Amino acid sequence: MTFLELAKSRYSVRNYLPKPVEEEKLNYILECGRIAPSAANYQPWQINVVRDPDLKKKLEETYAREWLKQAAVILVFLGNHQQGWKRSDGKDHTDIDIAIMADHVTLAAAEQGLGTCWICNFDAAMCIRVLNLPDHIEPIAYLSLGYPAGSTDQVSRHLKRKPFEEIIKFDHV
């Protein structure tokens, strides 16, 4: 499979089979995230892998969507703003680094036949309490992870893209 084929096959999964993710697949996916590039190679990140049913239930309360309960795993991407690279104007690149890492994970999951969905609209303050995070660690995004169940309209929705010419500009002033 080419990279383009892989990228086109990935979509936001919101319907999962009640099947656990194998440890070797999970570790492979996490390793793909671990090796992601970051600004100045500072790697200001952590991933909290949530599989424990009690902890998962508490975390699900931070994003009240029934479909999240179906996912075998919730990956919580955490940013350490004390470690993140800052541009000369002060812009903190921690969120960008986390996004790059999470994208590596989503594509690795798709390669392994697993589905993911980015979740950013969660109650961050509640997540901090549930995971007992220190002040300098921010929960930036969740990824649900598991085996997709059935067909979905999300695949075709994912492929509805703006035209190439509208997005890509060559030597445009």
Rosetta silent file (secondary structure, phi, psi, omega in degrees, C-alpha in Angstrom):
SEQUENCE: MTFLELAKSRYSVRNYLPKPVEEEKLNYILECGRIAPSAANYQPWQINVVRDPDLKKKLEETYAREWLKQAAVILVFLGNHQQGWKRSDGKDHTDIDIAIMADHVTLAAAEQGLGTCWICNFDAAMCIRVLNLPDHIEPIAYLSLGYPAGSTDQVSRHLKRKPFEEIIKFDHV
SCORE:     score description
SCORE:     0.000 S_00000001
   1 L     0.000  133.342  176.825    0.000    0.000    0.000 S_00000001
   2 L   -77.480  166.081  177.575    1.322    3.432   -0.887 S_00000001
   3 H   -61.786  -41.459  179.866    1.273    6.266    1.613 S_00000001
   4 H   -61.596  -41.496  177.385   -1.473    7.989   -0.370 S_00000001
   5 H   -63.095  -42.258  177.675   -3.598    4.824   -0.276 S_00000001
   6 H   -62.169  -47.399 -179.337   -3.034    4.557    3.477 S_00000001
   7 H   -61.721  -37.679  178.615   -3.922    8.221    4.031 S_00000001
   8 H   -72.255  -26.052 -178.574   -7.096    7.822    1.974 S_00000001
   9 H   -80.016  -19.914 -178.406   -8.105    4.694    3.893 S_00000001
  10 L   -78.572  133.696  177.222   -7.931    6.426    7.289 S_00000001
  11 L  -147.385  168.284  179.285  -11.149    7.965    8.592 S_00000001
  12 E   -78.610  113.295 -176.883  -12.711    8.983   11.909 S_00000001
  13 L   -92.018  128.754  178.101  -14.195    5.833   13.435 S_00000001
  14 L  -129.346   26.444  178.344  -17.191    6.237   15.727 S_00000001
  15 L  -154.196  112.786 -172.423  -18.379    2.640   15.838 S_00000001
  16 E  -118.700  150.367  173.160  -16.149   -0.070   17.303 S_00000001
  17 L   -77.286  149.545  176.321  -16.271   -3.836   17.698 S_00000001
  18 L   -79.702   70.298 -174.934  -16.130   -5.209   21.256 S_00000001
  19 L  -138.344  129.831  179.132  -12.649   -6.608   20.661 S_00000001
  20 L   -70.490  155.583  175.660   -9.423   -5.781   22.509 S_00000001
  21 L   -87.726  128.015 -179.575   -6.402   -4.412   20.677 S_00000001
  22 L   -61.747  142.307 -177.844   -3.518   -6.879   20.669 S_00000001
  23 H   -56.313  -42.277 -178.482   -0.507   -5.799   22.716 S_00000001
  24 H   -66.145  -37.088  176.604    1.897   -6.123   19.765 S_00000001
  25 H   -68.300  -43.505  178.997   -0.298   -3.893   17.570 S_00000001
  26 H   -60.291  -46.879 -179.797   -0.705   -1.350   20.348 S_00000001
  27 H   -64.043  -37.697  176.745    3.044   -1.249   21.000 S_00000001
  28 H   -61.424  -47.606 -179.460    3.772   -0.904   17.267 S_00000001
  29 H   -61.735  -44.066  179.856    1.357    2.026   16.984 S_00000001
  30 H   -65.336  -36.821  176.881    2.807    3.706   20.073 S_00000001
  31 H   -65.066  -38.777  176.594    6.349    3.270   18.726 S_00000001
  32 H   -61.245  -36.098  175.455    5.265    4.952   15.483 S_00000001
  33 H   -70.977  -41.146 -176.857    4.107    7.888   17.601 S_00000001
  34 H   -60.026  -33.965 -176.276    7.239    7.904   19.733 S_00000001
  35 L   -88.313    3.922  179.608    9.507    8.393   16.721 S_00000001
  36 L   -60.319  149.196  176.846    7.525   11.357   15.346 S_00000001
  37 L   -74.125  155.527  175.323    9.494   14.540   14.748 S_00000001
  38 L  -143.726  158.703 -179.383    9.151   17.530   17.056 S_00000001
  39 H   -57.775  126.384 -179.074   10.436   21.095   17.008 S_00000001
  40 H    56.094   17.227 -178.984   14.145   21.066   17.911 S_00000001
  41 H    58.034   31.807 -179.007   13.611   17.373   18.828 S_00000001
  42 L   -75.142  -25.188  176.596   12.394   18.446   22.294 S_00000001
  43 L    50.914   60.746 -175.412    9.676   15.761   22.342 S_00000001
  44 L   -84.622   52.292 -169.251    7.408   17.563   24.850 S_00000001
  45 E  -139.267  163.141  169.262    4.881   14.758   25.001 S_00000001
  46 E  -148.727  155.120  170.713    3.465   11.751   26.718 S_00000001
  47 E  -121.772  124.268  173.816    0.701    9.344   25.795 S_00000001
  48 E   -96.199  115.330 -178.783   -1.463    7.969   28.573 S_00000001
  49 E   -91.087  113.781 -175.462   -2.865    4.616   27.379 S_00000001
  50 E  -108.290  110.703  176.602   -6.213    4.060   29.079 S_00000001
  51 L  -124.846  -24.614 -179.925   -7.542    0.481   29.031 S_00000001
  52 L   -57.298  123.884 -175.304   -8.459   -0.081   32.671 S_00000001
  53 H   -55.947  -40.128 -178.822  -12.295   -0.247   32.721 S_00000001
  54 H   -68.421  -45.584  179.183  -12.674    1.942   35.842 S_00000001
  55 H   -67.339  -40.173  179.062  -10.283    4.628   34.640 S_00000001
  56 H   -60.597  -41.687  179.541  -11.733    4.465   31.131 S_00000001
  57 H   -62.058  -42.637  178.030  -15.241    5.014   32.515 S_00000001
  58 H   -64.137  -41.449 -179.580  -14.089    8.117   34.410 S_00000001
  59 H   -68.014  -35.638  177.779  -12.332    9.453   31.323 S_00000001
  60 H   -60.004  -27.336  178.937  -15.426    8.812   29.175 S_00000001
  61 L   -69.183  -16.747  178.845  -17.280   11.262   31.423 S_00000001
  62 L   -80.465  -10.971  179.425  -15.027   14.046   30.092 S_00000001
  63 L  -147.231   91.258 -169.807  -16.536   13.532   26.624 S_00000001
  64 L   -78.211   73.695  173.482  -20.128   12.358   26.857 S_00000001
  65 L  -126.658  128.908 -176.891  -20.547   10.458   23.605 S_00000001
  66 H   -58.881  -36.847 -176.090  -21.867    6.913   23.679 S_00000001
  67 H   -63.428  -28.047 -179.715  -19.632    5.736   20.846 S_00000001
  68 H   -62.405  -31.437  179.419  -16.486    6.447   22.889 S_00000001
  69 H   -63.493  -22.335 -179.601  -17.508    3.681   25.296 S_00000001
  70 H   -76.209  -26.325 -175.339  -17.129    1.179   22.440 S_00000001
  71 L   -65.135  138.559  179.233  -13.431    1.933   21.875 S_00000001
  72 L   -69.519  -32.215 -173.944  -11.044   -0.618   23.351 S_00000001
  73 E  -138.899  145.124  167.948   -8.478    2.045   24.214 S_00000001
  74 E  -117.709  122.917  175.820   -8.399    5.784   24.788 S_00000001
  75 E   -98.383  124.138  179.454   -5.061    7.432   24.086 S_00000001
  76 E  -106.925  116.899 -179.356   -4.606   10.721   25.912 S_00000001
  77 E   -91.227  121.466 -174.735   -1.966   12.953   24.325 S_00000001
  78 E  -114.001  135.416  178.806   -0.313   15.136   26.933 S_00000001
  79 E  -110.997  136.633  177.211    1.860   18.152   26.278 S_00000001
  80 E  -104.068   99.898 -176.736    4.587   19.432   28.546 S_00000001
  81 L   -69.381  -16.831  174.795    4.743   23.178   27.926 S_00000001
  82 L   -73.336  -24.409 -179.148    7.889   23.460   30.061 S_00000001
  83 L   -98.814  -16.767 -174.749    9.704   21.278   27.519 S_00000001
  84 L   -65.827  144.295  177.672    8.147   22.597   24.311 S_00000001
  85 L   -71.337  139.361  178.563   10.246   24.587   21.860 S_00000001
  86 E  -115.695  129.862  176.284    9.377   28.295   21.668 S_00000001
  87 L   -69.106  165.488 -176.543    9.854   30.329   18.505 S_00000001
  88 L   -58.340  -25.766  177.109   11.656   33.695   18.789 S_00000001
  89 L   -89.443    6.251  176.692    8.279   35.470   19.066 S_00000001
  90 L    95.199   -6.806 -179.679    7.302   33.170   21.944 S_00000001
  91 L   -60.198  125.767  179.386    4.993   30.815   20.030 S_00000001
  92 E   -87.233  124.190 -177.347    4.896   27.471   21.858 S_00000001
  93 L   -94.662   11.097 -179.580    5.066   24.515   19.450 S_00000001
  94 H   -56.334  -48.359 -179.060    3.935   21.861   21.957 S_00000001
  95 H   -61.615  -38.605  178.655    0.461   21.541   20.417 S_00000001
  96 H   -64.740  -44.695  178.722    1.952   21.227   16.937 S_00000001
  97 H   -60.345  -41.723  178.383    4.351   18.528   18.105 S_00000001
  98 H   -63.559  -40.883  179.686    1.484   16.613   19.710 S_00000001
  99 H   -62.633  -40.532  177.993   -0.537   16.868   16.489 S_00000001
 100 H   -62.664  -46.593 -179.909    2.361   15.422   14.484 S_00000001
 101 H   -61.700  -45.685 -179.074    2.720   12.552   16.952 S_00000001
 102 H   -63.608  -35.780  177.973   -1.023   11.861   16.994 S_00000001
 103 H   -66.322  -39.598  173.965   -1.100   11.826   13.197 S_00000001
 104 H   -57.063  -43.691 -179.050    1.659    9.207   13.155 S_00000001
 105 H   -64.673  -44.229 -178.669   -0.471    7.136   15.545 S_00000001
 106 H   -61.554  -41.400 -178.548   -3.653    7.487   13.462 S_00000001
 107 H   -72.981  -36.902  175.974   -1.891    6.346   10.304 S_00000001
 108 H   -64.341  -39.180  177.765   -0.092    3.474   12.046 S_00000001
 109 H   -62.680  -45.317  178.708   -3.420    2.341   13.465 S_00000001
 110 H   -60.210  -40.793  178.277   -5.008    2.414   10.003 S_00000001
 111 H   -59.647  -33.863 -177.869   -2.093    0.373    8.659 S_00000001
 112 L   -88.502    6.300  179.568   -2.805   -2.233   11.364 S_00000001
 113 L    81.102   16.209 -179.978   -6.520   -2.428   10.512 S_00000001
 114 L  -106.534  159.373  179.188   -7.541   -0.349   13.530 S_00000001
 115 E  -113.516  155.727  177.750   -9.618    2.794   13.696 S_00000001
 116 E  -139.771  163.657  169.684   -9.164    6.066   15.538 S_00000001
 117 E  -146.764  127.422  174.973  -11.014    9.308   16.052 S_00000001
 118 E   -66.525  136.397  175.218   -9.494   12.604   17.154 S_00000001
 119 E  -130.429  118.206  178.347  -11.257   14.065   20.179 S_00000001
 120 L  -120.817  -16.708 -176.313  -10.502   17.634   21.177 S_00000001
 121 L   -93.316   54.828  178.960  -13.844   18.781   22.620 S_00000001
 122 L  -109.237  165.727  178.481  -13.420   17.149   26.027 S_00000001
 123 L   -80.959   97.888 -175.320  -13.523   18.643   29.513 S_00000001
 124 H   -63.270  -39.769 -179.609   -9.799   19.298   30.015 S_00000001
 125 H   -62.898  -41.207  178.229  -10.155   20.308   33.676 S_00000001
 126 H   -67.176  -38.683  177.637  -11.968   17.051   34.450 S_00000001
 127 H   -60.990  -43.129  178.664   -9.334   15.070   32.521 S_00000001
 128 H   -58.340  -43.340  178.760   -6.600   16.712   34.596 S_00000001
 129 H   -67.375  -45.005 -178.501   -8.402   15.616   37.784 S_00000001
 130 H   -60.468  -43.624 -177.163   -9.102   12.078   36.522 S_00000001
 131 H   -92.231   -1.878  178.345   -5.480   11.522   35.491 S_00000001
 132 L    54.533   52.731 -175.998   -4.061   13.563   38.401 S_00000001
 133 L   -84.407  144.526  174.613   -1.862   15.610   36.075 S_00000001
 134 L   -71.103  164.444 -174.785    0.630   18.221   37.305 S_00000001
 135 L   -58.399  -33.887 -175.040    0.083   21.877   36.347 S_00000001
 136 L   -85.134    0.198  178.404    2.656   21.908   33.540 S_00000001
 137 E  -107.129  124.230 -179.195    1.081   18.935   31.710 S_00000001
 138 E  -111.876  130.078  170.629   -1.870   19.705   29.424 S_00000001
 139 E   -74.902  118.208 -173.420   -4.228   17.119   27.934 S_00000001
 140 E  -100.123  -40.523 -178.779   -4.279   18.213   24.293 S_00000001
 141 E  -157.164  155.595  169.533   -6.199   15.484   22.467 S_00000001
 142 E  -111.201  152.496  164.314   -7.672   12.013   22.813 S_00000001
 143 E  -125.972  123.345  168.401   -7.659    9.299   20.203 S_00000001
 144 E   -75.112  150.657 -177.011  -10.177    6.514   20.493 S_00000001
 145 E  -145.089  132.812  177.386   -8.646    3.255   19.274 S_00000001
 146 E   172.907 -173.461  178.838  -10.152   -0.072   18.329 S_00000001
 147 L   -85.716  124.679  179.227  -11.463   -2.288   15.566 S_00000001
 148 E   -62.225  142.380  178.083  -13.986   -0.508   13.321 S_00000001
 149 L  -107.233  121.344  172.558  -17.475   -2.048   13.270 S_00000001
 150 L    64.540 -177.522  179.259  -19.318   -2.233    9.979 S_00000001
 151 L   -84.537  162.400 -177.191  -19.431    0.234    7.163 S_00000001
 152 L  -150.498  153.790  175.430  -19.813    3.923    7.722 S_00000001
 153 L   -78.286   -7.507 -179.181  -20.475    7.100    5.783 S_00000001
 154 H   -64.473  -29.741 -179.403  -17.395    8.577    7.435 S_00000001
 155 H   -62.769  -49.695 -178.781  -15.146    7.028    4.772 S_00000001
 156 H   -68.639  -35.655  178.089  -16.798    8.951    1.941 S_00000001
 157 H   -62.000  -40.368  179.910  -17.050   12.107    4.092 S_00000001
 158 H   -61.140  -33.961 -176.282  -13.309   11.903    4.748 S_00000001
 159 L   -85.645   -2.998  174.559  -12.599   11.860    1.014 S_00000001
 160 L   -78.208  101.572 -174.858  -14.618   15.032    0.312 S_00000001
 161 L  -121.518  153.236  172.823  -11.697   17.387   -0.097 S_00000001
 162 L   -63.246  152.950  179.453  -11.272   20.852   -1.544 S_00000001
 163 L   -61.114  147.721  179.393   -9.813   20.841   -5.065 S_00000001
 164 H   -49.123  -47.421 -175.330   -6.022   20.588   -5.359 S_00000001
 165 H   -64.589  -25.771  179.389   -5.831   24.003   -7.058 S_00000001
 166 H   -78.517  -27.109 -175.405   -7.666   25.649   -4.161 S_00000001
 167 H   -96.225  -41.132 -172.247   -5.269   24.273   -1.551 S_00000001
 168 L  -101.316  126.253  177.117   -1.906   24.164   -3.311 S_00000001
 169 L  -124.932  128.635  178.330   -0.247   27.335   -4.625 S_00000001
 170 L   -99.773  124.001  175.438    3.105   27.277   -6.385 S_00000001
 171 L    49.461   40.577 -176.875    5.316   30.334   -6.026 S_00000001
 172 L   -88.077  133.280  177.752    2.273   32.408   -5.167 S_00000001
 173 L  -105.175    0.000    0.000    2.779   35.955   -3.949 S_00000001
